[in-house]
Amino acid sequence: MSGADDVRLDNWRTVPYSHHAFRHVDELVTCAAMLPSAAPLALPEDAAALDLQAIRFDHHWRSWSVDEALREGDTDGLMVLRHGLVLGSYFGHGQTPACRHIVFSVSKSITGALAGVLVEQGLLDPEKPVSAYLPLPAGSAYADCSVRHVLDMSVAIRFVEDYLDPLGDVARYRVAMAWNPPGLVDGSVGLIDFVSGLPRGEGEHGQRFHYVSPNSDLLGRLLEVAGGAPVAELIERHLWQPMGAQDMAQITLDKQGAARTAGGICCTLGDMARFGELMRKEGRHGEQQVIPAQWVQDIRSAGDPQAWARGDMTDLFPEARYRSQWYSPTGADNGVFCAIGIHGQWIWIDPARGVVIAKQSSQAIPADDDLDALNIALFRALSREVAKC
């Protein structure tokens, strides 16, 4: 494993440097803090704890142990809850319960939950055009779309989400967000200017699910304008503290101070699981309705399956819906909903079984179809075992 001195802005998302960097993002990128609750939600262990070493499941014509699957997926941390009790946990690569780990696009789902709070408060209207909240340059893909199109990833936008192209849209995007040093790509444009200037794509808004991370960064700016405060302050005030977070979280900022709501949140595994538990309980923590129950119910039941079918992620879930930055697979996983981030970050919620699974990883390939399939098979197997307890 490489030491901290070897980790730089140009290598921090590559193995072996990522094993350290994913837990120390604030050493590389400017971050804003989200302070925890004064009364954190306890996560006691269940007396009927799972024996993770004894569980096996079939996937791709072979039998896997849980330990094999976790190691194959470069897992840094895994926690399994049933009705808020810890049934099992795992830590690898030197991670501990106190480590903050970047959760990449799980950040989108946290941001989508925050949007529901502002909608309930009457500060944000999903049916209004984005232009009602933000000034946009001529030719912007967002000039004639609604907030709902942004929430549901159905903006007709031209952006290629290729994580490995050194000169492509993602490379320019990462320099704008201050995740990469300037070099081959111009570094003078900030995150919000880059995102809002992306051009219109073909077709009509709302017709096709098109996963584009800039949508979620634009959403973060929408929430700041609607909520009248920096997004870190909004998450802290409306989600992190009310849900009973135990530890400080962070979010990365660009050089102009714009928050990376599409992928920059860093938090402990326990607080990631607490957020999943909040969503499982339809936004309720104790006597407080933190996220509107109707918003969580809408996430679970709405979203356009036809837009998903026309989209570019049917290899992940052949049948699904996407709503307010959350995935709802249907078919065999009907009722489940989940948050997913590159390099193997997951929150898997199975309300029928009372299950929440949080996973933090440092997979070598950002978007690895084979490991995605293995992780889904693992979550299904763990959920089945929980049901037997």
C-alpha positions, 0 to 999 in steps of 0.5 A, spaced: 500 500 500 502 506 498 503 511 503 500 518 504 506 522 501 505 518 494 498 520 494 497 526 489 491 530 485 493 526 479 493 519 482 488 519 488 482 515 484 487 510 482 489 503 486 493 503 490 493 510 492 485 510 492 486 506 499 488 512 502 485 517 498 478 515 499 479 516 506 483 523 506 480 527 501 480 533 505 488 532 504 487 533 497 481 537 495 478 543 499 472 541 503 466 544 507 464 540 513 457 538 516 457 537 523 454 531 527 448 531 531 448 533 539 444 526 540 447 521 535 442 515 533 445 509 536 446 503 532 446 497 537 448 490 535 442 485 534 443 479 538 441 475 532 448 477 528 449 474 522 455 470 521 458 473 515 463 468 514 458 462 513 454 465 508 455 463 501 451 464 494 451 463 487 453 468 482 455 467 475 456 459 475 460 459 481 459 459 489 461 465 493 463 466 500 461 473 503 468 474 504 470 472 497 465 477 494 467 483 499 475 482 497 473 481 490 470 488 490 475 492 494 471 493 500 473 498 505 467 497 509 460 494 509 454 494 514 448 490 515 442 493 519 435 490 520 430 495 523 436 499 525 440 494 529 447 492 526 447 484 524 454 484 521 460 489 519 466 488 515 472 493 514 478 492 510 484 496 507 485 499 514 478 502 514 475 503 521 468 506 524 471 513 525 474 513 517 470 518 513 470 515 506 468 519 499 461 516 497 461 518 490 454 518 487 451 516 493 452 524 494 446 525 488 441 521 493 443 525 499 442 531 495 435 528 492 433 527 499 435 534 501 431 537 495 424 534 498 425 538 504 425 544 500 420 542 496 416 541 502 417 548 505 415 551 498 422 553 497 423 549 490 418 547 485 420 541 481 415 543 475 418 550 474 423 551 469 430 551 471 431 558 468 426 560 474 432 559 479 438 560 475 441 564 470 443 560 464 448 562 458 445 561 451 444 554 448 445 551 455 441 544 455 438 547 462 435 553 458 428 549 457 428 544 462 424 543 468 427 542 475 424 535 475 428 533 469 434 534 473 432 530 478 430 524 474 436 525 469 432 526 463 435 532 461 436 532 453 444 534 454 450 532 450 455 530 455 459 523 455 460 520 462 467 516 460 471 516 466 477 514 462 478 518 457 483 523 458 481 529 454 473 528 454 467 531 458 469 528 464 476 530 464 474 537 463 469 536 468 474 534 473 478 540 472 473 544 473 471 541 480 478 541 482 479 534 482 484 534 477 490 538 476 490 543 470 494 540 464 491 537 458 485 540 460 484 548 461 483 549 468 480 556 468 472 554 468 469 553 475 464 547 476 457 551 476 460 555 469 462 548 466 455 545 468 450 550 466 454 551 459 453 544 457 449 544 450 443 541 448 442 534 446 437 531 441 430 529 443 425 532 448 427 533 455 423 527 459 423 522 454 429 518 456 433 516 462 440 519 461 445 519 467 449 525 467 453 527 473 453 535 472 445 534 473 446 533 480 451 539 481 446 543 477 441 541 482 446 543 488 446 550 486 438 550 485 438 548 492 443 553 494 439 558 491 432 556 493 434 554 500 438 561 501 445 557 504 451 553 502 449 546 500 453 544 506 449 548 511 443 545 508 445 538 509 447 539 516 441 543 518 436 539 514 439 532 514 445 530 518 443 533 524 436 531 524 437 524 522 442 523 528 449 523 525 454 521 529 460 524 525 462 530 521 461 529 514 464 533 508 463 535 501 468 537 496 468 544 493 471 547 487 476 553 487 470 558 487 467 554 493 461 550 489 459 544 492 460 537 488 453 535 490 454 529 484 459 526 488 463 529 493 460 527 500 465 524 505 462 520 511 463 514 516 460 508 514 455 508 520 452 515 518 452 512 511 447 506 514 444 511 518 442 515 512 439 509 509 435 507 515 432 514 515 430 513 508 427 506 510 423 509 515 420 514 510 424 520 512 422 519 520 427 519 525 424 518 532 418 523 533 421 528 527 419 527 520 426 529 517 424 528 510 417 528 507 414 521 507 411 523 501 417 525 498 420 518 500 414 514 497 414 518 491 422 516 490 420 509 491 413 508 487 414 514 481 419 515 475 418 512 468 420 505 467 419 507 459 424 512 460 429 507 464 428 502 458 430 508 453 436 509 457 443 507 458 443 503 464 439 497 462 445 492 463 445 494 471 438 493 472 434 491 466 427 493 469 427 499 473 425 507 475 429 513 477 426 518 481 429 524 485 436 521 484 435 514 487 434 507 483 428 503 484 429 496 480 423 492 479 422 485 477 426 480 482 428 486 486 421 490 486 420 494 492 428 495 493 431 502 492 438 504 492 443 509 491 450 507 487 456 511 487 462 509 482 468 505 485 463 501 489 459 505 494 452 503 495 446 504 500 441 498 498 434 498 502 429 493 502 423 495 506 420 489 506 425 485 510 427 491 514 434 491 511 439 497 510 446 495 507 451 500 506 458 499 502 464 503 501 469 501 497 475 502 492 474 498 486 480 499 481 475 501 475 470 506 476 464 503 473 465 496 473 459 492 470 462 485 473 463 488 480 456 491 480 453 485 478 457 481 484 455 486 489 447 486 487 448 478 488 451 479 495 446 484 497 440 479 495 444 474 499 445 478 505 437 480 505 435 473 504 439 471 510 437 477 514 430 474 513 431 468 516 434 471 523 
